[in-house]
Amino acid sequence: MTFTVEPLSPDLAFGKTIRGLTSEHIRDPEVCNQLRRHWVEDGMVVFRDGEINEDFHLALSRIFGPLEAHPIPELLTEGKPELITLYSTPEDTTVLEVDGEVGGGYLGWHKDLVYVEQINHGGVLRALKASKIGGRTSFIDQIDAYDRLPEDLKQQIEGLHVVYRLGSFDDMKYMTRSKFRVIETAASAQSVIDSVAKNFPPVSHPLVFVQPETGRKVLNLSPFFAMYIEELGLEGGHELLTRLAHHVLDCPAYQHAWTTDEMILWDNWRMLHSVSPAPANQERVMQRTTIKGDYGVGRKLPFPVAA
């Protein structure tokens, strides 16, 4: 049987849905080339009604580049360094109130690993256990976001850089337009935050870069993890960074309600994603590969001087 390709949504300028893909298909080099084209040109692919298991998850991911271990060891899957497992359980979840709704597992809009100088090129994500309510993963295309910027703002941000660092939710001023407060930080999340604070210095990434394969410009902003604009200092760029973050978050988004019968591939250099809160008493378990890559424009900065 063959597989089919269709637009992710008639209302979106990005994304494809591929139905019926199997191991047999990806043994064909032409099929692999087609999948790589969709990754570059469309930004993300939702795989449905096909083969879904760990071996296929890994084999599909390798089409898009070599896989690497995630740099935060606490996230690695025991015995399977090419996979990370993300847990949100009643016993270990960060609980927030977001616009009056209390839940766990929330993540603001971000790019994976933007807090290191070499941003992985992508990943393939699947649910091992989906929450019954909430826990949606949403995506925004930053090629589309750049194209929607007014011309004066495009000129203003050319050549500027954003400084990123992983920290607590309370440090993340730009990750959402929603009102939120942290009720409880999971022990596992606190361990990661403490580890990163000691072992990962701040990094700088340009606000705009050019997609190498197509020449299209990308608004390269991860609202989650963003600290300040390097050239404008800790406070000087706050208004501009807020304006840009609000612009991004107002762009069209795809929202995905998970089952265990699908996977999502995305280009992490281009796409933002977020996770909506789920009831704190529900369990959600996700696995993701890390597709290696370096777009070559990130820089490490010195650790802040201790007060």
C-alpha positions as CSV (number, residue, x, y, z in Angstrom):
1,M,0.0,0.0,0.0
2,T,1.1,3.6,-0.7
3,F,1.1,6.5,1.7
4,T,-0.7,9.8,1.2
5,V,0.3,13.4,1.8
6,E,-2.1,16.2,2.5
7,P,-2.0,19.8,3.9
8,L,-1.9,19.9,7.7
9,S,-4.7,22.5,7.6
10,P,-6.3,24.6,4.8
11,D,-5.8,27.6,7.1
12,L,-2.1,27.3,7.7
13,A,0.9,28.1,5.4
14,F,3.0,25.3,6.9
15,G,2.8,21.6,7.7
16,K,1.8,18.3,6.1
17,T,-0.1,15.2,7.2
18,I,1.3,11.9,6.0
19,R,-0.9,8.8,6.3
20,G,0.0,5.2,6.1
21,L,3.9,5.4,6.2
22,T,5.7,2.2,7.1
23,S,9.2,0.7,7.4
24,E,8.8,-0.6,3.9
25,H,8.3,2.8,2.5
26,I,11.4,4.4,4.1
27,R,13.7,1.8,2.7
28,D,13.1,3.6,-0.6
29,P,15.7,6.4,-1.1
30,E,13.2,8.4,-3.2
31,V,10.7,8.3,-0.3
32,C,13.4,9.5,2.1
33,N,14.2,12.4,-0.2
34,Q,10.5,13.3,-0.4
35,L,10.3,13.3,3.4
36,R,13.3,15.5,3.8
37,R,11.8,18.0,1.3
38,H,8.6,18.2,3.4
39,W,10.7,18.8,6.5
40,V,12.5,21.7,4.9
41,E,9.7,23.2,2.9
42,D,6.8,22.6,5.2
43,G,8.4,22.8,8.7
44,M,6.5,19.9,10.3
45,V,4.8,16.6,9.5
46,V,2.1,14.7,11.4
47,F,2.3,11.0,10.7
48,R,-1.0,9.1,11.1
49,D,-2.5,5.7,10.3
50,G,0.9,4.1,9.7
51,E,3.5,2.2,11.6
52,I,4.0,3.5,15.2
53,N,6.6,1.8,17.4
54,E,10.0,2.5,18.9
55,D,12.1,1.0,16.1
56,F,10.2,2.9,13.4
57,H,10.4,6.0,15.5
58,L,14.2,5.8,15.5
59,A,14.5,4.7,11.9
60,L,12.2,7.6,10.7
61,S,14.2,10.1,12.7
62,R,17.5,9.0,11.2
63,I,16.3,9.9,7.7
64,F,16.7,13.6,8.7
65,G,20.2,13.3,10.1
66,P,22.3,11.5,12.8
67,L,20.7,11.3,16.2
68,E,22.5,12.6,19.3
69,A,22.0,12.3,23.1
70,H,20.3,15.2,24.7
71,P,22.8,17.4,26.7
72,I,20.8,17.2,29.9
73,P,21.4,13.7,31.2
74,E,18.4,13.7,33.5
75,L,16.2,13.5,30.4
76,L,17.8,10.5,28.8
77,T,16.0,7.2,28.5
78,E,18.0,4.5,30.3
79,G,19.8,2.3,27.8
80,K,18.5,4.4,24.8
81,P,20.6,7.6,24.6
82,E,19.0,8.6,21.4
83,L,15.6,9.0,23.1
84,I,14.5,11.4,25.8
85,T,11.4,10.5,28.0
86,L,9.3,13.4,29.3
87,Y,7.1,12.5,32.3
88,S,4.3,14.4,33.8
89,T,2.8,12.4,36.7
90,P,0.7,13.2,39.7
91,E,3.8,12.5,41.9
92,D,6.2,14.7,39.8
93,T,4.8,17.5,37.8
94,T,5.3,21.3,37.8
95,V,1.9,22.8,38.7
96,L,1.0,26.2,37.4
97,E,-2.1,28.4,37.2
98,V,-2.4,29.7,33.7
99,D,-5.3,32.2,33.1
100,G,-7.0,30.8,36.2
101,E,-6.7,27.2,35.1
102,V,-4.5,25.0,37.3
103,G,-2.6,22.1,35.7
104,G,0.7,20.4,35.1
105,G,3.1,19.7,32.3
106,Y,2.9,23.2,30.9
107,L,5.6,24.6,28.6
108,G,5.7,28.1,27.0
109,W,6.6,28.8,23.4
110,H,10.1,27.7,22.7
111,K,12.7,26.0,20.5
112,D,14.4,23.0,21.9
113,L,18.0,23.5,23.1
114,V,18.1,27.2,22.3
115,Y,19.9,27.6,25.6
116,V,23.0,25.9,24.0
117,E,25.1,27.2,21.1
118,Q,24.3,24.3,18.8
119,I,20.5,24.0,18.3
120,N,19.4,20.5,17.3
121,H,17.9,20.5,13.8
122,G,14.7,18.7,14.8
123,G,13.0,15.8,16.5
124,V,10.3,13.3,16.2
125,L,7.8,13.1,19.1
126,R,5.2,10.5,20.1
127,A,3.0,9.9,23.1
128,L,3.5,6.7,25.1
129,K,0.6,7.8,27.3
130,A,-1.6,10.8,26.5
131,S,-3.5,12.9,29.0
132,K,-7.2,12.7,28.6
133,I,-7.6,16.4,28.9
134,G,-5.1,19.1,27.8
135,G,-1.5,18.3,27.2
136,R,-1.8,19.6,23.6
137,T,1.4,20.4,21.7
138,S,1.1,23.5,19.5
139,F,3.3,24.8,16.7
140,I,4.1,28.2,15.1
141,D,6.1,28.7,11.9
142,Q,8.7,31.5,12.2
143,I,9.2,31.8,8.5
144,D,5.5,32.9,8.4
145,A,6.1,35.0,11.5
146,Y,8.9,36.9,9.8
147,D,6.9,37.4,6.6
148,R,4.1,39.0,8.8
149,L,6.4,41.6,10.4
150,P,6.1,45.2,9.3
151,E,9.0,46.4,7.2
152,D,10.2,48.9,9.8
153,L,10.5,46.1,12.4
154,K,12.3,43.8,9.9
155,Q,14.9,46.5,9.5
156,Q,15.1,47.2,13.2
157,I,15.9,43.7,14.3
158,E,18.4,42.8,11.5
159,G,21.8,42.1,13.1
160,L,20.4,41.9,16.7
161,H,20.9,38.9,19.0
162,V,18.9,37.4,21.9
163,V,20.6,36.0,25.0
164,Y,19.0,32.7,26.3
165,R,19.3,30.7,29.4
166,L,17.2,27.9,31.0
167,G,15.8,28.9,34.3
168,S,12.7,28.7,36.4
169,F,9.3,29.7,35.1
170,D,9.4,32.9,37.1
171,D,12.4,34.0,35.0
172,M,10.5,33.5,31.7
173,K,9.0,37.0,31.0
174,Y,8.2,36.4,27.3
175,M,7.0,32.8,27.0
176,T,3.3,33.5,27.0
177,R,0.7,36.3,27.0
178,S,-1.3,34.4,29.6
179,K,-1.2,35.3,33.3
180,F,0.5,32.5,35.2
181,R,2.0,31.7,38.5
182,V,4.0,28.7,39.7
183,I,2.3,26.7,42.4
184,E,4.8,23.8,42.7
185,T,8.0,22.9,40.9
186,A,8.5,19.2,40.3
187,A,11.7,17.8,41.9
188,S,12.9,16.5,38.5
189,A,12.4,19.9,36.9
190,Q,14.3,21.6,39.8
191,S,17.1,19.2,39.3
192,V,17.4,20.1,35.7
193,I,17.3,23.9,36.4
194,D,20.0,23.5,39.1
195,S,22.2,21.5,36.7
196,V,21.8,23.9,33.8
197,A,22.6,26.9,36.1
198,K,26.0,25.3,37.0
199,N,26.9,23.7,33.7
200,F,25.4,25.8,30.9
201,P,26.5,29.4,30.3
202,P,24.2,32.0,28.6
203,V,24.2,31.8,24.8
204,S,23.5,34.3,22.0
205,H,21.5,33.6,18.9
206,P,20.6,36.0,16.0
207,L,17.0,37.4,15.9
208,V,17.0,36.7,12.1
209,F,18.7,34.0,10.1
210,V,18.3,32.6,6.6
211,Q,17.1,29.1,6.0
212,P,20.1,27.6,4.2
213,E,18.2,25.4,1.8
214,T,15.6,28.0,0.6
215,G,17.0,31.5,1.3
216,R,13.8,32.3,3.3
217,K,14.3,34.5,6.4
218,V,13.3,33.1,9.8
219,L,12.3,35.2,12.9
220,N,14.6,33.3,15.2
221,L,13.0,34.0,18.6
222,S,12.2,31.5,21.3
223,P,10.0,33.4,23.9
224,F,10.6,30.7,26.5
225,F,14.3,30.9,27.6
226,A,14.8,34.5,26.2
227,M,16.5,36.8,28.7
228,Y,17.4,40.0,26.8
229,I,18.6,41.5,23.5
230,E,22.4,41.4,23.6
231,E,23.1,44.7,21.9
232,L,20.5,46.6,24.0
233,G,21.4,45.2,27.5
234,L,19.3,43.8,30.3
235,E,16.6,46.5,30.2
236,G,17.1,48.4,26.9
237,G,15.5,45.8,24.7
238,H,12.6,44.8,26.9
239,E,10.0,46.7,24.9
240,L,11.2,45.4,21.6
241,L,11.5,41.8,22.8
242,T,8.0,42.1,24.3
243,R,6.6,43.4,21.0
244,L,8.3,40.6,19.0
245,A,7.1,37.9,21.4
246,H,3.5,39.2,21.2
247,H,3.8,39.2,17.4
248,V,5.0,35.6,17.3
249,L,2.3,34.5,19.7
250,D,-0.4,36.1,17.6
251,C,0.6,34.2,14.5
252,P,-1.4,31.2,13.3
253,A,-0.8,28.0,15.3
254,Y,-1.5,24.3,14.9
255,Q,-2.8,22.6,18.0
256,H,-2.3,18.8,18.3
257,A,-4.4,16.7,20.7
258,W,-2.4,13.5,21.2
259,T,-3.2,9.9,20.9
260,T,-0.7,7.0,21.0
261,D,-1.2,6.3,17.2
262,E,0.8,9.2,15.7
263,M,4.1,11.0,15.6
264,I,5.2,14.6,14.8
265,L,8.4,15.7,13.1
266,W,9.4,19.3,13.1
267,D,12.3,21.5,12.0
268,N,13.5,22.9,15.3
269,W,15.5,25.7,13.6
270,R,12.2,27.1,12.2
271,M,9.3,26.0,14.3
272,L,8.2,27.0,17.8
273,H,6.2,24.7,20.0
274,S,4.4,24.8,23.4
275,V,2.5,22.4,25.7
276,S,-0.8,23.3,27.2
277,P,-1.5,22.3,30.9
278,A,-3.3,19.1,31.8
279,P,-4.9,18.2,35.1
280,A,-2.2,17.6,37.6
281,N,-3.7,14.2,38.6
282,Q,-3.2,12.8,35.0
283,E,-0.2,11.0,33.7
284,R,1.4,12.0,30.4
285,V,4.5,10.3,29.0
286,M,6.2,11.4,25.8
287,Q,9.3,10.3,23.9
288,R,11.4,12.3,21.5
289,T,14.5,11.9,19.4
290,T,17.1,14.6,19.0
291,I,18.2,15.1,15.3
292,K,21.7,16.5,15.4
293,G,22.6,19.8,13.7
294,D,24.2,23.2,14.0
295,Y,23.2,26.2,12.0
296,G,26.5,27.7,13.0
297,V,25.4,31.1,14.5
298,G,25.0,30.5,18.2
299,R,27.7,31.7,20.6
300,K,28.5,30.9,24.3
301,L,28.8,33.9,26.6
302,P,30.5,34.2,30.0
303,F,28.7,33.0,33.1
304,P,27.2,36.0,35.0
305,V,29.5,37.3,37.7
306,A,28.2,36.2,41.1
307,A,26.8,39.0,43.2
